């Protein structure tokens, strides 16, 4: 687990200090070591958090002839097996590091080596033999990679702030802003910074004197649905997930797991117990407000699996972390579960250096109630066009009509050509062979996971130099999930139908069939009282008004209606607050400051 950064310069102006500066601002991702490699046209760097081969895993890792150099962010879980295969081919190894496996794998198999990897990764390889720079992203997008073309240079980095540190202009993308209002996150490949974009999951880019070429190396949209019985599903699900958990427990440092007591985290922890004779260290966050607290389920799972459980309770004071969360995410998110996840990471890193999480189970196997509520209302037999339009309305925060009412006249003119539904349709149209349930899940796998739900464990854990591993986001498990008919995932009111059948013997009925709750904070209630002053200090401020994006009267009415209980605008208000914090951090300020005092920015809560 690390951070990587670098650039390709077509003019041959390789200033190593620029690469060093890019790494300085993501040192939280890798405080244990750092390194830079420079060549005629490129510089690549790494900030290392040591998890495997603590002593000799220094990066960049360079070939014996000095022509090929590799940096990576992430973990290659099948590196042991790949190393054995490469040794049979005659490749020697000087370390126990998975990065050296990447180096020799590239030397043996070229760019096709990436298809053999099981892991989470952002990888950059400079090949001096061809004078090409390659940048790879893992299949599901667990590890982030951003790109920016500016003048003669193409920059890349694990975080946007690394690219900003190179001096790239900070300019807001009106199109990305428009889509942010629809989804509550900026859908990849867009970012809120004009000119900076995601490298999409399952893709790699090759940069050379002749230009930039993007190639898709993993093709989930081509997967065909396969008929399968419940018994077959149970056997394959348990086998694939158990193997994924086993591989992700490879580490040379203490590790544990996040345990909310929900289906996904409980399943992961239950399977972890099969591969260790020591109590698994588990971590959970509870809320003082009993209406929203589910810590009792975490305690139940802990007792059932005999874990060494650590629980902490939080209240409205957790909102003080909002500034730090936005800073580490580089972009605003309306999802405030980032805040307890940050506190959970702070709790865990006091005891371990790596955790396993349950992220990805909902999106791959149909865990959200938005799926069941939609298909119970509309059925599963809509045409693809009808489904895309109706489902887009179902998941939208601000509709196109809402945005027209919210926007100032100037912003209406700037957004006249944008329609977020086209993004939803674009993803749905890629999988015409899927049934509508699987189209809904695919939309979340393709867009929600890399745009929001995987940003959360990566950025909030990396903020405190903690590694988070996600067993559900194994490439092989994902391929299986996408091939399973939707009826085995969402059936009537039952979400994760087949999954629950598969794990009920492991978890028991209480944990398996408990009512699902989202891991978030009761911020909508807090907006009405304890956080009322906080909300108005941002959304009624001169700075907010002077941006000229929104009609002040519309925003004020929204806040007033929420406080009075006339309407529930929780999601819309938290979106606008996150956006304003982002503006103040990244646009108003000329320097980014990771230690910025929250009270100096947003006033006392």
N, C-alpha and C positions, 0 to 999 in steps of 0.2 A: 504494500500500500504506500503510495507516494503521490507526488505531484510532478508533472512534466511540463516543459515549456520549450519554445525555440522558434526558429524562423528559417526560411529559405530566402536568400537575396540574389536575384537574377543578375545584378550588377557585380556581384562578388564583394560587396561591402559588408564584411562579416565583423561586426563589432561585438566581441564576446561580452563586454560589459552590459550590453542590452539584455542578453540572455540571463546574466546574473541578476539584473534588476527585476526581470520577469519572475525569477524564482524567489526573490526576497519576499514578495508579497503573498506567496503561498507556502511559506515556511511551516505554517501550522499543519500542512498535509504531510510534511516529512521533516521533523526536527532532528532526526538522528544522524543524517549525513546529507551531503550535497556534492554535485559534480557537474561539469560542463565539458562538452566535446565540440571543437570547432574545426571546420574544414574550409575549402575554397568558397563554397556557396552557402553553407548552412552552419548553424549552431544549435545544439540540443542540450537540454539540461534536466536534472532530476533533483527533487527534494525527497529524501528517503525516510520512511517510517519502517523500521526493521521488524519483520515478522518471521521470515525464514532466512536461515544462514546469516545470523546476526553479525558474524565477524568478517566474512569475505564476500558479501553481496554488494559491494560498492558499484554504483552506476555513475556515468555511462560504462557499459561493458563493451570492450573493443576487441575485434578479431586480431589474431597474431600479426597479420600484415598491416594492421592499422587502418584498413580501408573501410571497414564496416563497424558502425557503432550503434548501440541499442540503449534506449531508456524506456522504462515502463512504469505505469501507475496501475496497481492492482495485484492480483494473484492468479497464477496458473495452477489450478488444482490438480491437473493430471501431469504435472511436470516430472514426477517420478517415473511414470510409464514412458513418457516421451524421451526422457534421458536414457533409459534402457534401450529404447529403439535406436537412438542416435549413436550410442556406444557400439551397437552391433554394426552400424554403418562405418565405424572407424573414427568417430569424433571423440576427442578427449575433453575432460572437464577438470578445471582447477578449483571449482567451488561447489557448494551444494545449493546454489541459488537458482530459482526458476528463471531469472533473467538470462543466465548463461544458456539455459535450454532454448530460450527464444533466439539468442544469437546463433547457436549451432543449427537450430531448426530452420532459420532463414537461410543460412549458408547451404543447408542440405536441400531444401525444398522451395526456396524462393518465396514470393509473396503468398503462395499457396499454403505455407506453414500455418497461417491463421485459421484455416479450416479444421486443423487438427486440435485446436486449443479448447480446453474446457476451463472457463474462468471468467473473471471480470477484469477488463483491462482497457487502458489507453496506451498504445505502444507507438514509439517513433523510432525509425531505423534510417540512418544515413548510409547510403551505399556509394562509396567513393569510386567504385569500379564503373558505375553507370552515371555517377553524379546526379542521383535521384534521392529525394527525401520521401519516405513513406510514413503515413500516420494511420493507425488502425484503431477501430473502436469495437468493443465486444458486442455480442449478438443482441443482447437485450438492452444495452445502454446503461448498465450498472455504473460504469465509470464514464465520466464526462470528457468530451473533447470539443473545443471550440476553435474556429478558424476565422481568419480575417485577411483579406487581400488589401494591401495598402501600398500604393506606389510599386516599387520594385520588389517588395517583400510580401511573403505569405507567412503570417504568424499562426502558431497553434499554442494551446495551453489547456491545462486541466480546469482552470477557472478563467472567467472573463477578465478578472482583475489582473491576471498575468499579461494579457494582451493590452489592457489599458496602460499598464506600467511601461510598455514599450513606446508610449507616446501617441497611440492611436486616438483619433478624435472621438470624443463622447457626444454622440448625437442621437436623439430619440427617434426610433422608427415609428411613424404614425400607423403603419399597417400592423406592426406587432402590438401596439397599444390597443388598437381596435379589437384584435383577437384576444388579448388579455382580458378585456371586459367581458367577452363571451364565455371564456373557459375558466377564468380565475387563475390561469397560469399562461405563460407565453408558449404556444405550441411549437415544438421543433419542426423545421430547422430554424425558425425565427428566434431572435432575441430582441430585447427592448432597445438594444444598441444597433443603430443602423450600420450595416457593413460587417457585423460580427454574427456568426451563425454556428449552429451545432454541426459537427460531423455526425451523421445519423447512425443509430445502432446498426451493426452488421455491415458497415461500409468501411472502406479505406480510401485514402487519397494519395496520389503520387504527384510530387511537385518536382519540376525540372526546368531547364532553360526554355523548353518548348511550351510550358504552361502547366496547368493543374488538371488532373484527371481523377474523377471519382468512380469507384467500382464497388458494387454490392457483392459481398462475399457470402452472406447468409440470406436465404430467400424464403422467409416464412410465409409470404403471401402466395407461394406456389403449393403449399401443403393442401392435400385433399382430405376431406372428411372420410373416416373409415368406420364401417359398422363394428360395434363392439358390445359385448354383453356386460352386465354389471359385474359379474364375477371376473371377467377379463380386465375390466377397468380397475377393480380393486387390486388385483395382482400386479398389474403394470405400474399403477400409481405408487403403491407402497414400495415396490422394488426400485423404481427410479428415484423417488424422494429419499429413501434410506441411503442409497449410494451417494446421492448429492450431499446429504448431511455428513456422511463419513468422510468424503473428500474435503469438505470445508472445515473439518476439524484438524487438518494438518497445519501445525504451527509450532514454532519454537519459543512461544511466549504464552503466558497465562491467558485463557479465554473463557468466555461465558456466553450468555444469551439474554436478549430482551424477552421478557415474559409478562404480557398483559393479562393472560388468562383467556385470550381469544383463541379461536380455532387454529389459526396459523402458527402463532408463537408457541402454543401448547403442543402442537404436533411436532414442531422442530425440537423442542426441549425433550419431549418424550422419546424421540428417536435418538437424540444425542446420548441419552442414558444407556443405549445399547453398545456404545463404543468407548465407554470410560467406566472405570471402577471407582471414580471419585464423584462426589456430589457436584453437579453442574452449578456454577455461580450464575444466578439469575437476577434481573433488575427490572423494577417496575415503578411507575409513577401513579399516585392516587390524588384525589381532589378532596379538599376539606368539605365541599358542598356534596352531601350524600346523594343528591338528585343526579349527579353526574359521575359519581365515583364507582369504579368497577374493580377496585384493588382486591376485593374479596375473591374474585375469580383467579387473579394471579396467585393469591395465597393458596387457593384450592389446588391449582395446578402444581405449585411448588411442593405442597404436602404430598400430593399423589406421586410425584416423581423424585421426592427426596432431595430437592435442590437446596443450595445455600443461598437463600433469598434475601434481597436487599430492596426495601421499599421506602419511598419518600413521598410525602404529601406536599402539594403546592396550592396556592390560591392566586388572587389577582396580581400579586407581585411578580408573577412570571412574565407579565407583559413587558417588564423592564428588559427582557431578552429580545424583544422584537427588533430593535435596531441592529443588534449583533447578528440575529438570524438573517435579516435582509442583507447585511454586509457580506456574510459568508455565502449567501445564495447568488449574489450578483444581480438578481432580478427579484421583483416582487411576486409574492404568492398569496392568494386569499386564504389558503389553507393554514390555519393557526396551529395545527398539530405539530408544526415545526418547533414550536416553543417548548412543549413538554418533551419532544424528542431531543432537543438540545440539553435540557436539564437531565434527562435520562442518560445521555451520553456522558455528561459531567459526573454523574453518580457512578456509572460503570467504569470509567477510566481510572477511578481511584483504586480499583481492584484488579482490572484486567487490561489487556492491550488490544483485544479483538473480541467481537461478539457475533453470534449468529442471530438473524432476525427472521420474521415471518413475511417480509415484503414480497409481493408478487402473487400470493395465493389467491387473493380476491380477483385480480384481473385475469388470471389464466383459467381459473376454475369457477368463476361466477359468484363471487361472494357479496357483492353490493346489492342492497335492497332496491337501488335504482333499476336494476335489471328486472327483478320480479315485478315491481310496480308498473314498469313500462309494458311488459309483455302480458300481464294480467289485464291491462287496459286495452291494448291494441292487438293482441294476439301475435302469432309468430309468422303469419302468412302475407304480410304486406309486400308489395313490390319493393325492389331495391331503392327506387327513387322515393317512394312514399316513406319507407323506413328511414332513410338518411335524413330527410327533412323533419319528420316527426320526432325522431330520436334526438336530433340536434336541438330542437326546441325543449325537449325533456331535460337535457343536461346543461342548458344555457343559464348563466347568471343574469347578464343583461342581454335581452333580445335586441335585434336590429332596431325595433321600434323604441325600446327603452333607451338605446344609445342615442337615437335621434333626439329624444326628449332631454337627455342628460348633456349632450354636447353643446358647447358654445357655437355660435354661427361660424366662427373661423374653423373650429375643429370639424364641423359638419362638412365644410368644403374640402378639407384635407382628407376626409375619410370617404368621400363620395364613391370611390371605385372599389371599396373593400366590402366583402361579404364572407363572414366566418363560416357560413354553411358550406361554402365551396371547399373548405378544408375538410370538414366532416365527410362530404361527398367524395372527395378525392381519396381518402383512406378506405371508405366503404367500397368504392369501385374497384379497388385493387384485389378484393376477395369476393368476387361474384359467386364463386363456388361454395362459399360458406352459407349456412343457414343464418337467419337474422340474429339469433342469440349469439352465435359465434362472431357475427359482424360487430355487435356491440362490445364484446370482449376484445376483439381485435383492435377496435378503435382505442381502447384503453391501453393495450399492450404497445401499440405503435406510437401513441401520442401522450397519454396520461402518465405512463411509467417514466419515460425519459424526460418529459416536460415538468413533472411535479413529484410523483410518488417515489422515484428513485433519487431525486435531488435531495429529498429530506434525509434519508439515512446517510447518504454520502457526505453532504455538507455539514449536517449537524454533528456527525461523529468526527469528521475530519477537522472540524473547528477546534476540537480538543485532542487531536491526534489519536483517535480511536478508529480501528478498522471495523467495518460492518460487512458481514458476508450474508448472502441471501440464497439459501438452498432452493427455494422455489424458482429462482431465476437461472437454473441450469438449462443450457441450450437443449439438451436431450429431453428434459422434462417439459420444456416449452413446446417443442415439436410434437410431443405426445399430446399435450393439452390442446393444441390448435387442431389436432386431427380428430378429437372426440366430438361426437354430435352434441349440439347445444342442450338437448333434452336431458343429457346426463349431468349437466351443470346447473341449469335453472329449470325447475319443474314446479309450476304453480307458484305457491308462496315459498317454496323451499329453495334456498340458494345453496350452491356448492353441494348439490344433491349426491353425486357419486363420491365425491371427496369425503363427505360425512360418513357415508357407508363404509368407506375404506378405513377410517381411523376410529370408528366408534369402539372397537375392541381395545385400542390403545388408550383412548381418552376416557371412555365411559360416557353414558348418555348425557350427564349434566353438562360436562364441558363441550361435548360435541354439538348438542342441540340448544345451547343457551342462546338467548336473543343477542343478535349482533349489535354492538355499539361502535361508533367511530372513535378512534383515539384522538380526542381533541379536547380543548378547554371550553368551559361554558361562557364564552366571551360575549355571546348575545345578551345574557343576563347581566353581565358586568357593564356592558355599554349603557344600561338603563340607570345605573347608580354609581358604583365605585369608579368606573371608567368614563363617566359622562364628561368630566372636565378634560380628560385626555383626548377624547374624540373631538370635542369642539376646539381644543387648542390646535389641532391640525386642520380639520376640515372647515373651520370658520376663520382660519388665519389669513393674513394678507398675502403671504407667499402662495398659499393654495389658490386663492382667487386670482392672483396676478399671472398664474401660469396660462390662464385663458383657455383651459381645456373644457371646463364644465360650467353649466349654468349654476351660479351660487344658490339661487332660490330652490332649485330642484334638490340639490344636496342638503340644504338646510331642512327642507320639508321631509326628506327621507330620514334624517337624524331625529327630527321631532316626532315623526310617526312611530319610529321604533321605541323611543324613550317612553312615549305615552302608552304603548301597547296597542296602538291602532293597527300596526302592521309589523311583520317580522322582516327586517331588512338586514339581518345579521351578516349574511354572506356578502351583500353589496357594500356595507359599511366597512367590513374588514378588508375588502379588496381596495377600496379607496384609501384607507389608512396605510396599507402596505405600499401602495403606489406613491403616496406623498412621502413616506419615509425613504423610499428608493430615490425619489427626486432629490431630496435633501442630502442624501449620502453621495450619490453618484453624479448628479448633474450640477447642483448648486455649488459643490465643493470642488476645489481644484486638486486637493490631495485626499486620498483615501486614508482613513485612520482606523485600524482595527480595534483600537482601545478607546474609541470615542465614548465619552460619557453620555449615557442616554438622556439624563436630565438636561444636559446642555443643549441637546437637540430638540427634544419634544416636550420639555417641561415636566414638572413633578406630577406623578400619578396620585 
